[in-house]
Amino acid sequence: MNIKPIKTEADYQQALQRLEETREAKPNTVEGDELEILGILIEHYEEEYFPIEMPDAVEAIKFRMDQMGLDQQDLSGIIGSKSRTSEILNRNRPLSIRQIRVLQKELNIPAHVLLKE
């Protein structure tokens, strides 16, 4: 087992390759320990160099609509009129507190995502 910190893209690629080679390793073995440590190192590197930002409110709404098979008319039935829904989805109008509460409850979108500008 030759594990070292991941500092460069080359180190990252080597770690990914070794992770793939050891992915079938049994827990509590030398290879199993190596797999676990590599996973932690890779996750740390990815969080630093490939951060995933939270989506904005409109993208979160659109994503959830897609997941739930909803269209704009369905969303209008949840948050208000067709024109108001269109304004929100086109980023011409911010969400109201009432709409945020309804979206949080009906679409299960966390409020902190809906409040993000």
Biopython code that builds the backbone (N, CA, C, O; Angstrom):
import numpy as np
from Bio.PDB.StructureBuilder import StructureBuilder

atoms = [
    (1, "MET", "N", (0.859, -1.171, 0.000)),
    (1, "MET", "CA", (0.000, 0.000, 0.000)),
    (1, "MET", "C", (0.901, 1.229, 0.000)),
    (1, "MET", "O", (1.689, 1.436, 0.923)),
    (2, "ASN", "N", (0.773, 2.050, -1.061)),
    (2, "ASN", "CA", (1.586, 3.252, -1.200)),
    (2, "ASN", "C", (0.648, 4.438, -1.399)),
    (2, "ASN", "O", (0.480, 4.926, -2.517)),
    (3, "ILE", "N", (0.050, 4.889, -0.330)),
    (3, "ILE", "CA", (-0.907, 5.987, -0.412)),
    (3, "ILE", "C", (-0.197, 7.284, -0.069)),
    (3, "ILE", "O", (0.583, 7.361, 0.880)),
    (4, "LYS", "N", (-0.492, 8.310, -0.877)),
    (4, "LYS", "CA", (0.098, 9.624, -0.639)),
    (4, "LYS", "C", (-0.976, 10.682, -0.892)),
    (4, "LYS", "O", (-1.987, 10.399, -1.535)),
    (5, "PRO", "N", (-0.761, 11.891, -0.392)),
    (5, "PRO", "CA", (-1.745, 12.952, -0.627)),
    (5, "PRO", "C", (-1.923, 13.218, -2.128)),
    (5, "PRO", "O", (-1.001, 13.030, -2.922)),
    (6, "ILE", "N", (-3.111, 13.653, -2.489)),
    (6, "ILE", "CA", (-3.399, 14.006, -3.880)),
    (6, "ILE", "C", (-3.177, 15.507, -4.014)),
    (6, "ILE", "O", (-3.947, 16.309, -3.485)),
    (7, "LYS", "N", (-2.116, 15.878, -4.728)),
    (7, "LYS", "CA", (-1.761, 17.288, -4.862)),
    (7, "LYS", "C", (-1.878, 17.803, -6.288)),
    (7, "LYS", "O", (-1.983, 19.009, -6.510)),
    (8, "THR", "N", (-1.858, 16.892, -7.253)),
    (8, "THR", "CA", (-1.886, 17.304, -8.657)),
    (8, "THR", "C", (-2.938, 16.504, -9.411)),
    (8, "THR", "O", (-3.486, 15.529, -8.896)),
    (9, "GLU", "N", (-3.210, 16.932, -10.634)),
    (9, "GLU", "CA", (-4.140, 16.200, -11.493)),
    (9, "GLU", "C", (-3.610, 14.791, -11.761)),
    (9, "GLU", "O", (-4.388, 13.839, -11.820)),
    (10, "ALA", "N", (-2.307, 14.655, -11.921)),
    (10, "ALA", "CA", (-1.711, 13.336, -12.146)),
    (10, "ALA", "C", (-1.921, 12.433, -10.930)),
    (10, "ALA", "O", (-2.265, 11.260, -11.073)),
    (11, "ASP", "N", (-1.715, 12.983, -9.740)),
    (11, "ASP", "CA", (-1.967, 12.221, -8.505)),
    (11, "ASP", "C", (-3.427, 11.776, -8.453)),
    (11, "ASP", "O", (-3.735, 10.642, -8.086)),
    (12, "TYR", "N", (-4.304, 12.679, -8.822)),
    (12, "TYR", "CA", (-5.746, 12.402, -8.818)),
    (12, "TYR", "C", (-6.074, 11.255, -9.770)),
    (12, "TYR", "O", (-6.813, 10.338, -9.410)),
    (13, "GLN", "N", (-5.532, 11.305, -10.970)),
    (13, "GLN", "CA", (-5.786, 10.253, -11.948)),
    (13, "GLN", "C", (-5.237, 8.904, -11.471)),
    (13, "GLN", "O", (-5.877, 7.870, -11.660)),
    (14, "GLN", "N", (-4.070, 8.917, -10.863)),
    (14, "GLN", "CA", (-3.493, 7.682, -10.317)),
    (14, "GLN", "C", (-4.377, 7.116, -9.209)),
    (14, "GLN", "O", (-4.607, 5.909, -9.133)),
    (15, "ALA", "N", (-4.864, 8.005, -8.356)),
    (15, "ALA", "CA", (-5.724, 7.566, -7.256)),
    (15, "ALA", "C", (-7.019, 6.971, -7.789)),
    (15, "ALA", "O", (-7.489, 5.952, -7.283)),
    (16, "LEU", "N", (-7.602, 7.603, -8.812)),
    (16, "LEU", "CA", (-8.822, 7.067, -9.419)),
    (16, "LEU", "C", (-8.570, 5.683, -10.023)),
    (16, "LEU", "O", (-9.395, 4.778, -9.892)),
    (17, "GLN", "N", (-7.433, 5.534, -10.678)),
    (17, "GLN", "CA", (-7.099, 4.247, -11.280)),
    (17, "GLN", "C", (-6.946, 3.180, -10.201)),
    (17, "GLN", "O", (-7.461, 2.071, -10.342)),
    (18, "ARG", "N", (-6.246, 3.513, -9.136)),
    (18, "ARG", "CA", (-6.054, 2.547, -8.047)),
    (18, "ARG", "C", (-7.381, 2.250, -7.352)),
    (18, "ARG", "O", (-7.625, 1.112, -6.949)),
    (19, "LEU", "N", (-8.216, 3.233, -7.211)),
    (19, "LEU", "CA", (-9.538, 3.021, -6.619)),
    (19, "LEU", "C", (-10.320, 2.002, -7.440)),
    (19, "LEU", "O", (-10.955, 1.104, -6.886)),
    (20, "GLU", "N", (-10.272, 2.144, -8.745)),
    (20, "GLU", "CA", (-10.965, 1.207, -9.629)),
    (20, "GLU", "C", (-10.393, -0.204, -9.480)),
    (20, "GLU", "O", (-11.134, -1.187, -9.483)),
    (21, "GLU", "N", (-9.086, -0.290, -9.353)),
    (21, "GLU", "CA", (-8.436, -1.599, -9.216)),
    (21, "GLU", "C", (-8.809, -2.294, -7.904)),
    (21, "GLU", "O", (-8.845, -3.523, -7.843)),
    (22, "THR", "N", (-9.083, -1.520, -6.866)),
    (22, "THR", "CA", (-9.339, -2.098, -5.541)),
    (22, "THR", "C", (-10.809, -2.045, -5.131)),
    (22, "THR", "O", (-11.133, -2.344, -3.982)),
    (23, "ARG", "N", (-11.690, -1.677, -6.028)),
    (23, "ARG", "CA", (-13.093, -1.462, -5.648)),
    (23, "ARG", "C", (-13.793, -2.710, -5.144)),
    (23, "ARG", "O", (-14.815, -2.606, -4.466)),
    (24, "GLU", "N", (-13.270, -3.889, -5.456)),
    (24, "GLU", "CA", (-13.856, -5.155, -4.999)),
    (24, "GLU", "C", (-13.233, -5.635, -3.686)),
    (24, "GLU", "O", (-13.562, -6.719, -3.205)),
    (25, "ALA", "N", (-12.340, -4.836, -3.108)),
    (25, "ALA", "CA", (-11.628, -5.253, -1.897)),
    (25, "ALA", "C", (-12.596, -5.469, -0.735)),
    (25, "ALA", "O", (-13.589, -4.757, -0.586)),
    (26, "LYS", "N", (-12.282, -6.456, 0.066)),
    (26, "LYS", "CA", (-13.088, -6.787, 1.243)),
    (26, "LYS", "C", (-12.720, -5.854, 2.392)),
    (26, "LYS", "O", (-11.553, -5.495, 2.550)),
    (27, "PRO", "N", (-13.715, -5.457, 3.199)),
    (27, "PRO", "CA", (-13.425, -4.616, 4.375)),
    (27, "PRO", "C", (-12.454, -5.318, 5.327)),
    (27, "PRO", "O", (-12.383, -6.546, 5.376)),
    (28, "ASN", "N", (-11.727, -4.526, 6.064)),
    (28, "ASN", "CA", (-10.790, -5.001, 7.093)),
    (28, "ASN", "C", (-9.657, -5.849, 6.520)),
    (28, "ASN", "O", (-9.139, -6.748, 7.182)),
    (29, "THR", "N", (-9.285, -5.546, 5.279)),
    (29, "THR", "CA", (-8.095, -6.138, 4.674)),
    (29, "THR", "C", (-7.174, -4.990, 4.309)),
    (29, "THR", "O", (-7.574, -3.828, 4.377)),
    (30, "VAL", "N", (-5.966, -5.295, 3.930)),
    (30, "VAL", "CA", (-5.028, -4.235, 3.524)),
    (30, "VAL", "C", (-5.601, -3.474, 2.333)),
    (30, "VAL", "O", (-5.586, -2.243, 2.323)),
    (31, "GLU", "N", (-6.108, -4.197, 1.325)),
    (31, "GLU", "CA", (-6.692, -3.526, 0.160)),
    (31, "GLU", "C", (-7.979, -2.796, 0.534)),
    (31, "GLU", "O", (-8.263, -1.729, -0.010)),
    (32, "GLY", "N", (-8.754, -3.352, 1.447)),
    (32, "GLY", "CA", (-9.978, -2.689, 1.895)),
    (32, "GLY", "C", (-9.666, -1.365, 2.582)),
    (32, "GLY", "O", (-10.353, -0.367, 2.362)),
    (33, "ASP", "N", (-8.625, -1.362, 3.416)),
    (33, "ASP", "CA", (-8.194, -0.127, 4.072)),
    (33, "ASP", "C", (-7.695, 0.885, 3.047)),
    (33, "ASP", "O", (-7.981, 2.079, 3.140)),
    (34, "GLU", "N", (-6.946, 0.388, 2.070)),
    (34, "GLU", "CA", (-6.447, 1.263, 1.004)),
    (34, "GLU", "C", (-7.611, 1.891, 0.238)),
    (34, "GLU", "O", (-7.596, 3.084, -0.064)),
    (35, "LEU", "N", (-8.605, 1.084, -0.067)),
    (35, "LEU", "CA", (-9.790, 1.583, -0.773)),
    (35, "LEU", "C", (-10.476, 2.686, 0.025)),
    (35, "LEU", "O", (-10.851, 3.718, -0.532)),
    (36, "GLU", "N", (-10.638, 2.472, 1.310)),
    (36, "GLU", "CA", (-11.292, 3.464, 2.163)),
    (36, "GLU", "C", (-10.499, 4.769, 2.224)),
    (36, "GLU", "O", (-11.075, 5.854, 2.131)),
    (37, "ILE", "N", (-9.200, 4.665, 2.376)),
    (37, "ILE", "CA", (-8.349, 5.860, 2.450)),
    (37, "ILE", "C", (-8.336, 6.596, 1.110)),
    (37, "ILE", "O", (-8.419, 7.823, 1.073)),
    (38, "LEU", "N", (-8.233, 5.852, 0.020)),
    (38, "LEU", "CA", (-8.275, 6.483, -1.306)),
    (38, "LEU", "C", (-9.590, 7.236, -1.513)),
    (38, "LEU", "O", (-9.602, 8.343, -2.050)),
    (39, "GLY", "N", (-10.681, 6.634, -1.089)),
    (39, "GLY", "CA", (-11.981, 7.299, -1.218)),
    (39, "GLY", "C", (-12.009, 8.633, -0.491)),
    (39, "GLY", "O", (-12.529, 9.622, -1.007)),
    (40, "ILE", "N", (-11.448, 8.653, 0.707)),
    (40, "ILE", "CA", (-11.401, 9.890, 1.495)),
    (40, "ILE", "C", (-10.524, 10.937, 0.812)),
    (40, "ILE", "O", (-10.898, 12.106, 0.722)),
    (41, "LEU", "N", (-9.360, 10.513, 0.335)),
    (41, "LEU", "CA", (-8.452, 11.446, -0.340)),
    (41, "LEU", "C", (-9.062, 11.999, -1.626)),
    (41, "LEU", "O", (-8.955, 13.192, -1.907)),
    (42, "ILE", "N", (-9.694, 11.137, -2.395)),
    (42, "ILE", "CA", (-10.319, 11.573, -3.647)),
    (42, "ILE", "C", (-11.461, 12.533, -3.364)),
    (42, "ILE", "O", (-11.599, 13.557, -4.033)),
    (43, "GLU", "N", (-12.277, 12.202, -2.376)),
    (43, "GLU", "CA", (-13.394, 13.087, -2.020)),
    (43, "GLU", "C", (-12.884, 14.464, -1.608)),
    (43, "GLU", "O", (-13.438, 15.484, -2.018)),
    (44, "HIS", "N", (-11.832, 14.493, -0.798)),
    (44, "HIS", "CA", (-11.254, 15.772, -0.360)),
    (44, "HIS", "C", (-10.744, 16.582, -1.555)),
    (44, "HIS", "O", (-10.993, 17.784, -1.644)),
    (45, "TYR", "N", (-10.041, 15.933, -2.459)),
    (45, "TYR", "CA", (-9.514, 16.611, -3.650)),
    (45, "TYR", "C", (-10.656, 17.156, -4.505)),
    (45, "TYR", "O", (-10.600, 18.299, -4.959)),
    (46, "GLU", "N", (-11.685, 16.350, -4.723)),
    (46, "GLU", "CA", (-12.809, 16.773, -5.556)),
    (46, "GLU", "C", (-13.576, 17.932, -4.928)),
    (46, "GLU", "O", (-14.023, 18.838, -5.632)),
    (47, "GLU", "N", (-13.730, 17.905, -3.607)),
    (47, "GLU", "CA", (-14.417, 19.017, -2.942)),
    (47, "GLU", "C", (-13.647, 20.322, -3.121)),
    (47, "GLU", "O", (-14.245, 21.390, -3.258)),
    (48, "GLU", "N", (-12.334, 20.230, -3.119)),
    (48, "GLU", "CA", (-11.509, 21.428, -3.259)),
    (48, "GLU", "C", (-11.436, 21.918, -4.705)),
    (48, "GLU", "O", (-11.523, 23.121, -4.950)),
    (49, "TYR", "N", (-11.276, 21.002, -5.664)),
    (49, "TYR", "CA", (-11.036, 21.399, -7.046)),
    (49, "TYR", "C", (-12.250, 21.289, -7.964)),
    (49, "TYR", "O", (-12.251, 21.872, -9.048)),
    (50, "PHE", "N", (-13.263, 20.566, -7.560)),
    (50, "PHE", "CA", (-14.475, 20.411, -8.364)),
    (50, "PHE", "C", (-15.712, 20.641, -7.501)),
    (50, "PHE", "O", (-16.582, 19.774, -7.424)),
    (51, "PRO", "N", (-15.799, 21.802, -6.850)),
    (51, "PRO", "CA", (-16.944, 22.014, -5.946)),
    (51, "PRO", "C", (-18.265, 22.045, -6.724)),
    (51, "PRO", "O", (-18.337, 22.528, -7.855)),
    (52, "ILE", "N", (-19.278, 21.524, -6.090)),
    (52, "ILE", "CA", (-20.618, 21.538, -6.677)),
    (52, "ILE", "C", (-21.422, 22.588, -5.915)),
    (52, "ILE", "O", (-21.688, 22.447, -4.722)),
    (53, "GLU", "N", (-21.793, 23.622, -6.621)),
    (53, "GLU", "CA", (-22.564, 24.680, -5.979)),
    (53, "GLU", "C", (-24.037, 24.334, -5.990)),
    (53, "GLU", "O", (-24.523, 23.598, -6.849)),
    (54, "MET", "N", (-24.735, 24.889, -5.008)),
    (54, "MET", "CA", (-26.179, 24.708, -4.970)),
    (54, "MET", "C", (-26.791, 25.402, -6.182)),
    (54, "MET", "O", (-26.312, 26.452, -6.611)),
    (55, "PRO", "N", (-27.841, 24.817, -6.725)),
    (55, "PRO", "CA", (-28.514, 25.475, -7.848)),
    (55, "PRO", "C", (-29.251, 26.709, -7.354)),
    (55, "PRO", "O", (-29.542, 26.836, -6.165)),
    (56, "ASP", "N", (-29.552, 27.622, -8.283)),
    (56, "ASP", "CA", (-30.399, 28.739, -7.879)),
    (56, "ASP", "C", (-31.835, 28.227, -7.785)),
    (56, "ASP", "O", (-32.125, 27.099, -8.184)),
    (57, "ALA", "N", (-32.720, 29.052, -7.263)),
    (57, "ALA", "CA", (-34.094, 28.643, -7.004)),
    (57, "ALA", "C", (-34.798, 28.153, -8.266)),
    (57, "ALA", "O", (-35.469, 27.121, -8.235)),
    (58, "VAL", "N", (-34.657, 28.869, -9.363)),
    (58, "VAL", "CA", (-35.356, 28.503, -10.600)),
    (58, "VAL", "C", (-34.852, 27.166, -11.121)),
    (58, "VAL", "O", (-35.649, 26.326, -11.539)),
    (59, "GLU", "N", (-33.535, 26.955, -11.102)),
    (59, "GLU", "CA", (-32.991, 25.677, -11.561)),
    (59, "GLU", "C", (-33.453, 24.534, -10.669)),
    (59, "GLU", "O", (-33.730, 23.437, -11.154)),
    (60, "ALA", "N", (-33.536, 24.791, -9.357)),
    (60, "ALA", "CA", (-34.017, 23.760, -8.434)),
    (60, "ALA", "C", (-35.479, 23.418, -8.725)),
    (60, "ALA", "O", (-35.863, 22.249, -8.702)),
    (61, "ILE", "N", (-36.275, 24.422, -8.992)),
    (61, "ILE", "CA", (-37.690, 24.199, -9.310)),
    (61, "ILE", "C", (-37.818, 23.400, -10.599)),
    (61, "ILE", "O", (-38.569, 22.427, -10.659)),
    (62, "LYS", "N", (-37.093, 23.808, -11.622)),
    (62, "LYS", "CA", (-37.158, 23.109, -12.914)),
    (62, "LYS", "C", (-36.691, 21.667, -12.780)),
    (62, "LYS", "O", (-37.286, 20.762, -13.364)),
    (63, "PHE", "N", (-35.634, 21.454, -12.019)),
    (63, "PHE", "CA", (-35.123, 20.105, -11.819)),
    (63, "PHE", "C", (-36.161, 19.230, -11.128)),
    (63, "PHE", "O", (-36.415, 18.100, -11.546)),
    (64, "ARG", "N", (-36.760, 19.769, -10.058)),
    (64, "ARG", "CA", (-37.768, 18.997, -9.318)),
    (64, "ARG", "C", (-38.999, 18.743, -10.180)),
    (64, "ARG", "O", (-39.584, 17.662, -10.122)),
    (65, "MET", "N", (-39.399, 19.742, -10.986)),
    (65, "MET", "CA", (-40.531, 19.538, -11.892)),
    (65, "MET", "C", (-40.239, 18.382, -12.841)),
    (65, "MET", "O", (-41.094, 17.529, -13.077)),
    (66, "ASP", "N", (-39.034, 18.362, -13.377)),
    (66, "ASP", "CA", (-38.637, 17.294, -14.294)),
    (66, "ASP", "C", (-38.678, 15.938, -13.590)),
    (66, "ASP", "O", (-39.178, 14.958, -14.142)),
    (67, "GLN", "N", (-38.151, 15.891, -12.372)),
    (67, "GLN", "CA", (-38.155, 14.647, -11.605)),
    (67, "GLN", "C", (-39.576, 14.144, -11.348)),
    (67, "GLN", "O", (-39.835, 12.940, -11.373)),
    (68, "MET", "N", (-40.484, 15.080, -11.104)),
    (68, "MET", "CA", (-41.846, 14.710, -10.735)),
    (68, "MET", "C", (-42.785, 14.629, -11.943)),
    (68, "MET", "O", (-43.963, 14.303, -11.798)),
    (69, "GLY", "N", (-42.260, 14.926, -13.128)),
    (69, "GLY", "CA", (-43.090, 14.880, -14.333)),
    (69, "GLY", "C", (-44.116, 15.991, -14.391)),
    (69, "GLY", "O", (-45.202, 15.816, -14.944)),
    (70, "LEU", "N", (-43.773, 17.138, -13.818)),
    (70, "LEU", "CA", (-44.689, 18.281, -13.808)),
    (70, "LEU", "C", (-44.367, 19.228, -14.953)),
    (70, "LEU", "O", (-43.225, 19.310, -15.406)),
    (71, "ASP", "N", (-45.392, 19.943, -15.417)),
    (71, "ASP", "CA", (-45.158, 20.985, -16.412)),
    (71, "ASP", "C", (-45.506, 22.335, -15.786)),
    (71, "ASP", "O", (-45.872, 22.414, -14.614)),
    (72, "GLN", "N", (-45.387, 23.378, -16.576)),
    (72, "GLN", "CA", (-45.613, 24.729, -16.063)),
    (72, "GLN", "C", (-47.054, 24.904, -15.565)),
    (72, "GLN", "O", (-47.289, 25.619, -14.590)),
    (73, "GLN", "N", (-47.994, 24.270, -16.214)),
    (73, "GLN", "CA", (-49.387, 24.365, -15.778)),
    (73, "GLN", "C", (-49.557, 23.722, -14.393)),
    (73, "GLN", "O", (-50.270, 24.251, -13.541)),
    (74, "ASP", "N", (-48.901, 22.590, -14.184)),
    (74, "ASP", "CA", (-48.952, 21.951, -12.866)),
    (74, "ASP", "C", (-48.373, 22.874, -11.802)),
    (74, "ASP", "O", (-48.925, 23.003, -10.709)),
    (75, "LEU", "N", (-47.252, 23.515, -12.133)),
    (75, "LEU", "CA", (-46.621, 24.425, -11.181)),
    (75, "LEU", "C", (-47.530, 25.608, -10.887)),
    (75, "LEU", "O", (-47.586, 26.080, -9.751)),
    (76, "SER", "N", (-48.245, 26.092, -11.905)),
    (76, "SER", "CA", (-49.187, 27.195, -11.697)),
    (76, "SER", "C", (-50.246, 26.815, -10.675)),
    (76, "SER", "O", (-50.673, 27.651, -9.878)),
    (77, "GLY", "N", (-50.668, 25.570, -10.695)),
    (77, "GLY", "CA", (-51.647, 25.111, -9.720)),
    (77, "GLY", "C", (-51.096, 25.076, -8.304)),
    (77, "GLY", "O", (-51.851, 25.076, -7.331)),
    (78, "ILE", "N", (-49.780, 25.048, -8.198)),
    (78, "ILE", "CA", (-49.149, 24.999, -6.877)),
    (78, "ILE", "C", (-48.842, 26.391, -6.344)),
    (78, "ILE", "O", (-49.081, 26.669, -5.169)),
    (79, "ILE", "N", (-48.311, 27.274, -7.197)),
    (79, "ILE", "CA", (-47.838, 28.574, -6.687)),
    (79, "ILE", "C", (-48.625, 29.788, -7.151)),
    (79, "ILE", "O", (-48.386, 30.888, -6.653)),
    (80, "GLY", "N", (-49.543, 29.633, -8.072)),
    (80, "GLY", "CA", (-50.308, 30.809, -8.483)),
    (80, "GLY", "C", (-50.656, 30.790, -9.953)),
    (80, "GLY", "O", (-50.687, 29.735, -10.586)),
    (81, "SER", "N", (-50.915, 31.950, -10.480)),
    (81, "SER", "CA", (-51.383, 32.078, -11.861)),
    (81, "SER", "C", (-50.311, 31.666, -12.868)),
    (81, "SER", "O", (-49.127, 31.567, -12.547)),
    (82, "LYS", "N", (-50.773, 31.428, -14.109)),
    (82, "LYS", "CA", (-49.842, 31.060, -15.182)),
    (82, "LYS", "C", (-48.846, 32.178, -15.438)),
    (82, "LYS", "O", (-47.654, 31.931, -15.621)),
    (83, "SER", "N", (-49.341, 33.413, -15.448)),
    (83, "SER", "CA", (-48.438, 34.532, -15.735)),
    (83, "SER", "C", (-47.408, 34.697, -14.627)),
    (83, "SER", "O", (-46.240, 34.967, -14.908)),
    (84, "ARG", "N", (-47.820, 34.540, -13.373)),
    (84, "ARG", "CA", (-46.887, 34.657, -12.246)),
    (84, "ARG", "C", (-45.844, 33.543, -12.315)),
    (84, "ARG", "O", (-44.658, 33.782, -12.088)),
    (85, "THR", "N", (-46.285, 32.341, -12.626)),
    (85, "THR", "CA", (-45.369, 31.207, -12.746)),
    (85, "THR", "C", (-44.371, 31.440, -13.874)),
    (85, "THR", "O", (-43.184, 31.152, -13.722)),
    (86, "SER", "N", (-44.838, 31.951, -14.984)),
    (86, "SER", "CA", (-43.969, 32.250, -16.116)),
    (86, "SER", "C", (-42.935, 33.302, -15.732)),
    (86, "SER", "O", (-41.762, 33.175, -16.081)),
    (87, "GLU", "N", (-43.360, 34.329, -15.024)),
    (87, "GLU", "CA", (-42.426, 35.378, -14.597)),
    (87, "GLU", "C", (-41.342, 34.799, -13.686)),
    (87, "GLU", "O", (-40.173, 35.166, -13.798)),
    (88, "ILE", "N", (-41.730, 33.901, -12.794)),
    (88, "ILE", "CA", (-40.761, 33.286, -11.882)),
    (88, "ILE", "C", (-39.777, 32.414, -12.658)),
    (88, "ILE", "O", (-38.565, 32.514, -12.462)),
    (89, "LEU", "N", (-40.296, 31.562, -13.534)),
    (89, "LEU", "CA", (-39.424, 30.648, -14.279)),
    (89, "LEU", "C", (-38.511, 31.380, -15.257)),
    (89, "LEU", "O", (-37.450, 30.871, -15.617)),
    (90, "ASN", "N", (-38.919, 32.570, -15.686)),
    (90, "ASN", "CA", (-38.082, 33.389, -16.573)),
    (90, "ASN", "C", (-37.213, 34.379, -15.802)),
    (90, "ASN", "O", (-36.552, 35.234, -16.391)),
    (91, "ARG", "N", (-37.226, 34.250, -14.485)),
    (91, "ARG", "CA", (-36.418, 35.085, -13.581)),
    (91, "ARG", "C", (-36.790, 36.566, -13.647)),
    (91, "ARG", "O", (-35.945, 37.434, -13.428)),
    (92, "ASN", "N", (-38.047, 36.846, -13.946)),
    (92, "ASN", "CA", (-38.510, 38.238, -13.979)),
    (92, "ASN", "C", (-39.179, 38.647, -12.676)),
    (92, "ASN", "O", (-39.471, 39.825, -12.473)),
    (93, "ARG", "N", (-39.423, 37.693, -11.799)),
    (93, "ARG", "CA", (-40.075, 37.966, -10.526)),
    (93, "ARG", "C", (-39.494, 37.021, -9.478)),
    (93, "ARG", "O", (-39.361, 35.822, -9.721)),
    (94, "PRO", "N", (-39.151, 37.565, -8.311)),
    (94, "PRO", "CA", (-38.646, 36.686, -7.247)),
    (94, "PRO", "C", (-39.796, 35.910, -6.591)),
    (94, "PRO", "O", (-40.963, 36.284, -6.703)),
    (95, "LEU", "N", (-39.444, 34.852, -5.925)),
    (95, "LEU", "CA", (-40.430, 34.081, -5.175)),
    (95, "LEU", "C", (-40.863, 34.855, -3.937)),
    (95, "LEU", "O", (-40.054, 35.525, -3.296)),
    (96, "SER", "N", (-42.135, 34.756, -3.613)),
    (96, "SER", "CA", (-42.618, 35.340, -2.360)),
    (96, "SER", "C", (-42.396, 34.334, -1.238)),
    (96, "SER", "O", (-42.143, 33.157, -1.491)),
    (97, "ILE", "N", (-42.491, 34.796, -0.018)),
    (97, "ILE", "CA", (-42.338, 33.912, 1.139)),
    (97, "ILE", "C", (-43.398, 32.806, 1.082)),
    (97, "ILE", "O", (-43.095, 31.647, 1.366)),
    (98, "ARG", "N", (-44.619, 33.148, 0.723)),
    (98, "ARG", "CA", (-45.688, 32.157, 0.624)),
    (98, "ARG", "C", (-45.338, 31.103, -0.420)),
    (98, "ARG", "O", (-45.529, 29.910, -0.187)),
    (99, "GLN", "N", (-44.828, 31.536, -1.564)),
    (99, "GLN", "CA", (-44.458, 30.591, -2.628)),
    (99, "GLN", "C", (-43.309, 29.686, -2.182)),
    (99, "GLN", "O", (-43.299, 28.495, -2.493)),
    (100, "ILE", "N", (-42.360, 30.238, -1.468)),
    (100, "ILE", "CA", (-41.246, 29.447, -0.950)),
    (100, "ILE", "C", (-41.773, 28.368, -0.006)),
    (100, "ILE", "O", (-41.357, 27.212, -0.082)),
    (101, "ARG", "N", (-42.675, 28.745, 0.866)),
    (101, "ARG", "CA", (-43.248, 27.770, 1.806)),
    (101, "ARG", "C", (-43.998, 26.668, 1.062)),
    (101, "ARG", "O", (-43.874, 25.488, 1.391)),
    (102, "VAL", "N", (-44.771, 27.066, 0.063)),
    (102, "VAL", "CA", (-45.545, 26.084, -0.701)),
    (102, "VAL", "C", (-44.615, 25.151, -1.478)),
    (102, "VAL", "O", (-44.821, 23.937, -1.489)),
    (103, "LEU", "N", (-43.600, 25.710, -2.123)),
    (103, "LEU", "CA", (-42.654, 24.894, -2.884)),
    (103, "LEU", "C", (-41.878, 23.951, -1.978)),
    (103, "LEU", "O", (-41.600, 22.809, -2.345)),
    (104, "GLN", "N", (-41.532, 24.434, -0.803)),
    (104, "GLN", "CA", (-40.830, 23.584, 0.149)),
    (104, "GLN", "C", (-41.715, 22.400, 0.534)),
    (104, "GLN", "O", (-41.247, 21.263, 0.605)),
    (105, "LYS", "N", (-42.974, 22.671, 0.779)),
    (105, "LYS", "CA", (-43.900, 21.617, 1.201)),
    (105, "LYS", "C", (-44.288, 20.694, 0.043)),
    (105, "LYS", "O", (-44.224, 19.473, 0.182)),
    (106, "GLU", "N", (-44.689, 21.263, -1.094)),
    (106, "GLU", "CA", (-45.245, 20.477, -2.197)),
    (106, "GLU", "C", (-44.185, 19.795, -3.063)),
    (106, "GLU", "O", (-44.392, 18.678, -3.538)),
    (107, "LEU", "N", (-43.049, 20.469, -3.269)),
    (107, "LEU", "CA", (-42.009, 19.903, -4.124)),
    (107, "LEU", "C", (-40.805, 19.408, -3.327)),
    (107, "LEU", "O", (-39.858, 18.857, -3.888)),
    (108, "ASN", "N", (-40.859, 19.613, -2.005)),
    (108, "ASN", "CA", (-39.785, 19.159, -1.118)),
    (108, "ASN", "C", (-38.430, 19.747, -1.507)),
    (108, "ASN", "O", (-37.415, 19.052, -1.521)),
    (109, "ILE", "N", (-38.436, 21.039, -1.822)),
    (109, "ILE", "CA", (-37.196, 21.757, -2.123)),
    (109, "ILE", "C", (-36.807, 22.504, -0.852)),
    (109, "ILE", "O", (-37.625, 23.252, -0.315)),
    (110, "PRO", "N", (-35.590, 22.326, -0.355)),
    (110, "PRO", "CA", (-35.179, 23.011, 0.869)),
    (110, "PRO", "C", (-35.297, 24.536, 0.730)),
    (110, "PRO", "O", (-34.970, 25.107, -0.310)),
    (111, "ALA", "N", (-35.767, 25.171, 1.791)),
    (111, "ALA", "CA", (-35.971, 26.620, 1.771)),
    (111, "ALA", "C", (-34.668, 27.365, 1.472)),
    (111, "ALA", "O", (-34.691, 28.372, 0.764)),
    (112, "HIS", "N", (-33.537, 26.894, 1.994)),
    (112, "HIS", "CA", (-32.272, 27.617, 1.762)),
    (112, "HIS", "C", (-31.911, 27.639, 0.264)),
    (112, "HIS", "O", (-31.242, 28.564, -0.195)),
    (113, "VAL", "N", (-32.342, 26.644, -0.479)),
    (113, "VAL", "CA", (-32.109, 26.646, -1.938)),
    (113, "VAL", "C", (-33.027, 27.673, -2.603)),
    (113, "VAL", "O", (-32.610, 28.399, -3.505)),
    (114, "LEU", "N", (-34.270, 27.723, -2.150)),
    (114, "LEU", "CA", (-35.238, 28.659, -2.738)),
    (114, "LEU", "C", (-34.918, 30.100, -2.387)),
    (114, "LEU", "O", (-35.307, 31.013, -3.115)),
    (115, "LEU", "N", (-34.221, 30.318, -1.292)),
    (115, "LEU", "CA", (-33.859, 31.671, -0.884)),
    (115, "LEU", "C", (-32.577, 32.164, -1.522)),
    (115, "LEU", "O", (-32.277, 33.356, -1.463)),
    (116, "LYS", "N", (-31.809, 31.261, -2.135)),
    (116, "LYS", "CA", (-30.552, 31.646, -2.764)),
    (116, "LYS", "C", (-30.823, 32.553, -3.962)),
    (116, "LYS", "O", (-31.704, 32.286, -4.779)),
    (117, "GLU", "N", (-30.052, 33.619, -4.044)),
    (117, "GLU", "CA", (-30.243, 34.548, -5.164)),
    (117, "GLU", "C", (-29.435, 34.114, -6.359)),
    (117, "GLU", "O", (-29.468, 34.773, -7.399)),
]
sb = StructureBuilder()
sb.init_structure("model")
sb.init_model(0)
sb.init_chain("A")
sb.init_seg("    ")
for serial, (resi, resn, name, xyz) in enumerate(atoms, 1):
    if name == "N":
        sb.init_residue(resn, " ", resi, " ")
    sb.init_atom(name, np.array(xyz, "f"), 0.0, 1.0, " ", f" {name:<3s}", serial, name[0])
structure = sb.get_structure()
